[in-house]
């Protein structure tokens, strides 16, 4: 076995010599350019790790069946949590970058043109792998305009693959509880017979409708479109939306704790990406005001548009509109309660 040295293993010779300052090349060294380079290099390294985690999660969820009572789902939630922790750290890195003042930035800013964070192909791939479709992007005309041809090809290949959003939809659709009559043979419905849908959803719809207050009448139509008709414009199918809502409602049962945690982590990832964009918007405004970005974008205005539009898992958050109080939840059958309790 060969001896591994710390410096060789981490290839520190390459990493520590990779801060090639433009201001030094111009003969006017700018002290804060070193900080600027290191921050952005570290961002790209962490994007690489996030992509590594997404790929491993996608491999698990791509299986025909994911056993919720096995290490697989625990691994998915563990790695989603790691992505969330990394993103939280990336948000906090803005604090370090903001120790650079606008005048410090001006010392080298114009030397960077046309380089821009907009050219981060890893971040665009991250968004695409998570589920941000081209049709939903802000500034579509600029999306790949500043990338190299090989980078554009990589992104196009990723966009042909199933995204994490689509894999989660398929995973939710496989939730077995409403396709097994054994779980509902002793269920006591409170809704008159003759209704068109599953007894549970007939009951739940009536309970939800009875709790709506003035000004919420449109919620019932939205409920029907989202959970029963499947024509709501949601990224998820009606089956997936029903499964996700059921998980949220009955998350106290052991079988549903990991699935609920998974949905919560997807929302957290979405919120952390939005927080990072928000911090970026404010930092850019503080640094350059309303000037054009080094890559030619509209600077703050472009970033603000992306912040408002680039939510990926917003349809999970949308489900909170249709929750009811625990005390009003339909009583599940003993058979289903046993199944949800991991009992055999």
Buried (B, 14 or more C-beta within 10 A) or exposed (E): EEEEEEEEEEEEEEEEEEBEBBBBEEEEEBEBBBBBBBBBEBBEEBBEEBBEBBEEBBEBBEEEEBEBEEEBBBEBBBBBBBBBEBBBEBBEBBEEBEEBEEEBBEBBBEBBEEEBBBBBBBBBBBBBBBBBBEEBBBBEEBBBBBBEEEBBEBBEEBBEEBBBBBBBBBBBBBBEBBEEEEBBEEBEBEBEEEBEBBBBBBBBBBBBEEEEEEEEEEBBEBBBBBBBEBEBEBBBBBBBBBBBBBBBBBBEBEBBBBBBBBBBBBBBBBBBBBBBBBBBBBBBBEBBEEEEBBBBBBBBBBBBBBBEEBBBBEBBBBBEEBEBEEEEBBEBBEBBBEBBEEEE
